[in-house]
């Protein structure tokens, strides 16, 4: 049993009121989860301040609280620990409460705008195939060896994060691969973790609703590399103009990968087909079941990271040739009539452009159409909306603008923001259908044999959020319904 004294020993403490040799059975930062025997950490969040709920936590039997500002007249029987930054303290406290599991694993974090999920998932699958016990923390799901649980966030809160890693240690995992979102860095969800390596994929327009400026977004990603220890590796995409910026202040050993620049690890796309690519990786040729240059970058990052983790180059390439794409990432569905639908998670301008480039590379006949269905999420970065529409119209024969998790916003308002990016030619080839199921149906019915329908934005997601209500919706199911191939 841990005591309060045990789990606050590594945080900067300004003052303590009350006893510290009291047992702590759980850590929480949501007062609704407070109960006797647990520690409540009051964190100042983006929408709520945990300090407002200190009295609630006390009413529910909490006997210890970590906060930045204690009440003027603290109630007797409750210990208050005051620190400068309770968000950072939460991460460090959770690490100590769960016996610092990240130090007992080889933990590798993957950050960047696009490619995080594919890179993290393929590293996990690769190491499982190589015979290792491993864990995965990603946007799609969390895994402890082969045991799957639903993902709540790209990078979960410190309680869930350290609890998952403790399960990995208990089940004998040697490795953990996790996505590190920019939000998690700013909100200090990764405080207290020990990373053996960090990977940077790329940096493009996204999350400006949270970070406000691109410079702020870049700083969040760079901070992850600034915090890496000297024992870690920092593997960055040298072809991305911000790749080397990430490592300017890192103590980690810097390694690079690239398709176009001189780098420590290099790859060249030799052939492109509908069912995969022939790659030359550091002079060795291999066939992979992935499509698009963006996936060549992802696979090269996986290969390079595996070698930095002391794996055999030939064994790594052999396994990579057997792996399949991640759910909802360039996922093919073919109709009996010869129409191909591609379902992809592309929800940023750069990701959408990458997927459309990959589709263009595969079209052998200029007479064939690319019909793109795309929307933008509500209550999120509005500045990318016109850019998404402009890219879709510029690289597609026809475009259907629709809803993609409108949340609290009106779908028509979001679509209007998107159409602002269209010129007269773009408007001519675009139709507006707010109902996503109807939009997918319309696009599939427009297509002729040999055409490609791209359904972008949601990928693996199986829900829509409209007016705060989350209901089941899966792009892949909607496509199969139209094609008559429903499972």
Secondary structure, DSSP 4 states (H G I P E B T S, - for coil): -EEHHHHSTTS--SEEES-S--EE-EEESSGGG--TTEEEE--B-SS-BGGGGHHHHHHTT--EEEESS--TTPPTT-EEEE-S-HHHHHHHHHHHHTT-GGGGSEEEEEESSSSHHHHHHHHHHHHHHTT--EEEE-SSEEEETTEEEE-SSSS--HHHHHHHHHHHHHTT--EEEEE--HHHHHTTTTTT---SEEEE----S--HHHHSSHHHHHHHHHHHHHT--TTSEEEEETTSTTTTTTTTT--SEEEEEESSS--SEEEEEEEEETTEEEEEETTEEEEES--SHHHHHHHHHHHHHHHHTT--HHHHHHHHTTPPPPTTSSEEEE-TTS-EEEEE---SHHHHHHHHHHHHHH---TTS-EEEEE---TTS-GGGHHHHHHHHHHH-SEEEE--S--BTS-HHHHHHHHHTT--HHHHHTEEE--SHHHHHHHHHHH--TT-EEEEES-TT--EEEETTEEEE--HHHHHHHHHT---
